[in-house]
């Protein structure tokens, strides 16, 4: 039901939020193991993850990226080696239950970083529901708005929780987990004719592996990224605009092509039904 990509350095384990009372630290390093939810915790109507594992790794050196199947839309969960959770988009409003169930199956109670790439409903439709039902750390959104009800619901949910919005734009760095780097490479311009080009484009690097999440950025935004000279080489590309002809220009794909010399994996969540694991060199 979704595409899961795991970077494995030792045991295949995941991250679960741990109550502060149970955290033990040595020299500032969290030594509490991250635990993956057992399949027995699965709700009957929740999407099933076939590679759920109950192993525990006290060194917690795994990055897990899950593409949740929300139909024609995006919702991506990133669990960092130090048990932080990033959610990029939340699909349409009718898919909010799918995202909610998936997070609960993973025993997640807090989203440390929530990113709304741009205000189209197939990316932010279910986000108000997620904000209302989970603890939220920080929220990143581009300076773009719409009159759609889903967008208004999202802004209302943010205000009701007393949260503030951090502008998503090129040059922003998210300092969440010392083991990874999170950089935004777009949007670059202050205004666009198409809401898609406001998309936050995010590069996440963990050791020798990197991911590029392109939202719905079109050829216009892609060219701006290329002109900026920023390094966008990646092992996994979440292609822009669900793989439509308005995105993924040959020049952009060339620039992204894998740093390992192998073919970059193209992830098109709404059209993919594959599961893969990547081992860093």
C-alpha positions in Angstrom: 0.0 0.0 0.0 3.0 2.3 0.1 6.6 2.6 -0.7 9.1 2.2 2.2 12.8 2.9 1.8 15.1 2.0 4.6 18.8 2.8 5.0 20.3 -0.1 6.9 23.6 0.1 8.7 23.0 -2.7 11.2 19.6 -4.1 12.5 16.4 -3.2 10.7 14.6 -1.1 13.3 12.5 2.0 13.5 11.9 5.0 15.7 9.2 5.5 18.3 8.7 8.5 20.5 9.8 7.7 24.1 8.4 9.4 27.2 10.9 11.8 28.7 10.9 9.9 31.9 12.4 6.8 30.2 15.2 8.6 28.4 18.7 7.9 29.7 21.6 10.0 28.3 25.4 9.6 28.3 27.4 12.6 27.4 24.4 14.1 25.8 23.7 11.1 23.5 20.3 9.5 23.7 20.9 5.8 24.6 17.2 4.8 24.6 16.5 2.3 21.9 14.1 3.1 19.1 11.3 0.5 18.8 9.3 -0.4 15.8 5.6 -1.1 16.4 4.6 -4.8 16.5 2.1 -5.8 13.8 -0.3 -6.7 16.6 -0.8 -3.0 17.2 -2.2 -2.7 13.7 -5.8 -1.3 13.5 -8.1 -3.4 11.3 -8.5 -0.6 8.8 -5.0 0.6 8.9 -2.5 0.1 6.0 -0.3 -2.9 6.6 3.5 -2.6 6.4 5.0 -5.9 5.4 8.5 -5.2 6.7 7.5 -4.2 10.3 10.1 -5.6 12.6 10.2 -5.7 16.4 14.0 -5.6 16.7 15.6 -3.1 19.0 18.9 -1.3 18.4 20.3 0.8 21.2 22.6 2.6 18.9 19.7 3.7 16.7 21.5 4.3 13.4 18.6 3.9 10.9 16.9 6.4 8.7 13.5 5.2 7.5 11.5 7.0 4.7 8.0 5.8 4.1 5.8 7.0 1.2 2.2 6.6 2.5 -0.3 5.6 -0.1 -2.9 8.5 -0.1 -3.9 8.0 -3.7 -3.3 11.0 -6.0 -1.3 13.0 -3.5 1.7 13.0 -1.3 2.4 12.1 2.3 5.9 11.1 3.4 7.1 10.1 6.8 10.8 10.3 7.7 12.0 8.8 10.9 15.5 9.9 11.9 18.3 7.9 13.6 17.6 9.8 16.8 13.9 9.0 16.8 12.6 12.3 15.4 9.7 12.4 13.0 9.2 14.5 9.9 6.0 14.5 7.9 6.0 16.0 4.5 2.4 16.6 3.3 -0.7 14.7 4.3 -2.7 14.0 1.2 -6.3 14.9 0.5 -8.8 15.3 3.4 -10.4 12.0 2.5 -7.1 10.3 3.2 -6.5 11.8 6.6 -7.5 8.5 8.3 -4.9 6.6 6.3 -2.2 9.0 7.4 -3.4 9.0 11.0 -3.6 5.2 11.2 -0.2 4.8 9.6 1.4 7.1 12.2 -0.4 5.3 15.1 0.7 1.9 13.8 4.3 3.3 14.0 3.5 4.4 17.7 4.1 8.0 16.7 2.5 10.6 19.0 4.6 13.6 18.0 5.5 15.1 14.6 8.7 17.0 15.3 8.7 18.7 11.9 5.6 19.1 9.7 6.1 20.4 6.2 3.3 21.5 3.9 5.2 21.7 0.6 2.5 24.0 -1.0 -1.2 24.6 -0.5 -2.8 22.3 -3.0 -5.4 20.0 -1.4 -3.7 16.8 -2.5 -0.8 17.8 -0.2 -2.4 19.7 2.7 -6.0 18.4 2.7 -5.4 16.0 5.6 -3.0 18.2 7.5 -5.5 20.0 9.8 -6.6 16.6 11.1 -3.0 15.6 11.8 -2.3 18.9 13.6 -5.4 18.4 15.7 -4.5 14.9 16.7 -0.8 14.9 17.2 1.8 16.9 19.1 3.5 19.2 16.6 7.0 20.6 17.0 7.5 23.1 14.1 5.6 23.8 10.9 7.2 24.9 7.6 5.1 26.3 4.7 5.9 28.5 1.7 4.4 32.0 1.5 1.6 30.9 -0.7 -2.2 30.8 0.0 -5.4 29.7 -1.5 -9.1 30.2 -0.9 -9.7 26.4 -0.6 -11.5 25.3 2.5 -8.7 22.8 3.3 -6.2 25.6 3.4 -8.4 27.7 5.7 -8.9 24.6 8.0 -5.1 24.2 8.1 -4.5 27.8 9.1 -7.2 27.6 11.7 -5.7 24.4 13.2 -2.3 26.0 13.4 -3.7 29.1 15.2 -5.9 27.0 17.6 -2.8 25.2 18.8 -0.8 28.4 19.2 1.8 27.3 16.6 3.7 29.6 14.3 4.7 29.0 10.6 8.3 29.0 9.6 8.6 30.1 5.9 9.8 27.3 3.7 12.2 28.6 1.1 15.6 28.0 -0.4 18.5 28.3 2.1 16.5 27.1 5.1 18.2 24.5 7.1 16.3 22.4 9.6 18.4 21.5 12.7 16.6 18.4 14.0 19.0 15.5 14.3 22.8 15.8 14.3 23.2 12.7 12.3 21.4 14.1 9.2 21.3 17.4 7.2 18.0 18.9 6.0 18.3 21.7 3.5 15.6 23.4 1.4 16.7 24.3 -2.1 13.4 25.8 -3.3 11.3 27.9 -3.7 13.7 30.5 -4.8 11.6 33.3 -6.2 9.1 35.3 -4.1 6.2 34.9 -6.4 5.0 32.5 -9.1 2.0 32.2 -11.5 1.6 28.5 -10.5 1.1 27.4 -6.9 3.1 24.3 -7.7 6.3 26.3 -8.1 6.0 27.5 -4.5 6.8 23.9 -3.5 9.3 23.4 -0.8 12.0 21.1 -2.3 13.9 19.4 0.4 17.2 17.5 0.4 18.0 15.1 3.3 21.4 13.6 3.6 22.4 10.7 6.0 26.0 9.6 5.8 26.5 8.5 2.2 22.9 8.5 1.1 20.6 11.4 0.2 17.0 12.0 -0.7 15.4 14.8 -2.7 11.7 15.6 -2.2 10.5 17.8 -5.0 6.9 18.4 -4.0 5.0 19.6 -7.2 7.8 21.8 -8.4 7.6 22.3 -12.2 10.3 22.9 -14.8 10.3 26.6 -13.8 11.4 25.8 -10.2 13.7 23.1 -11.4 15.6 25.5 -13.6 15.9 28.0 -10.8 17.4 25.3 -8.6 19.9 24.4 -11.4 20.8 28.0 -11.9 21.5 28.4 -8.2 24.3 25.9 -8.4 23.2 24.0 -5.3 24.1 20.3 -5.1 21.0 18.3 -5.7 22.6 14.9 -6.3 20.6 12.2 -4.6 20.1 8.5 -4.4 16.3 8.8 -4.2 14.2 11.4 -6.0 10.6 12.0 -5.1 9.8 13.3 -8.5 7.9 16.6 -8.9 4.1 16.8 -9.6 3.5 13.0 -9.4 5.6 12.3 -12.4 3.7 14.7 -14.8 5.1 16.2 -18.0 5.4 19.6 -16.3 8.3 18.4 -14.1 11.4 16.2 -14.2 13.2 17.9 -17.1 16.2 16.0 -18.5 18.6 18.6 -17.2 17.1 18.3 -13.7 17.3 14.5 -13.7 20.8 14.6 -14.9 21.8 16.9 -12.0 20.1 14.6 -9.5 21.6 11.4 -10.9 23.1 9.2 -8.2 26.2 10.2 -6.3 27.1 6.5 -6.0 27.4 6.1 -9.8 24.3 3.9 -9.9 20.8 4.8 -11.1 18.9 7.1 -8.9 15.6 5.6 -7.7 12.6 7.6 -8.8 9.8 7.5 -6.3 6.3 8.3 -7.6 4.2 7.6 -4.5 0.8 7.8 -6.1 1.8 5.3 -8.8 4.3 3.1 -7.0 3.5 -0.3 -5.4 7.1 -1.4 -4.7 9.1 -1.8 -1.6 12.9 -1.5 -1.5 15.7 -1.2 1.0 19.0 0.7 0.4 22.2 -0.2 2.0 24.8 2.5 2.0 28.2 1.7 0.7 
